[in-house]
Amino acid sequence: MNVEMTGRLQFLVESADRDGTKYQVDMEENWPNGICQCTDFGARCQKTWNESRKVEEYTSPKRTRCKHINAVIIWLGNEVIKRAAH
């Protein structure tokens, strides 16, 4: 998935499943969980977050983060590694 930073902690993430579709991810909203405009986040992850207020990673059955938020987290980690190497 292609990740593009559009603001301080805002991103556009290209869908792996839908050709050309991009979802907006905002890591400042729902801090520290983040928020995404995708269907999975709206239907499942947000509900779980509202109930527990505990971050559950994408691999968890009770996840509060969709694959687009997960892609942003991986992208951010890679950016930190790149900058530390220079």
Secondary structure, DSSP 8 states (H G I E B T S, - for coil): --EEE-SSSEEEEE-SSSTT-EEEEESSTTTTT-EE-SHHIIIIIHHHHHHH-S---TTSTT-SS-HHHHHHHHHHHHHHHHHHH-
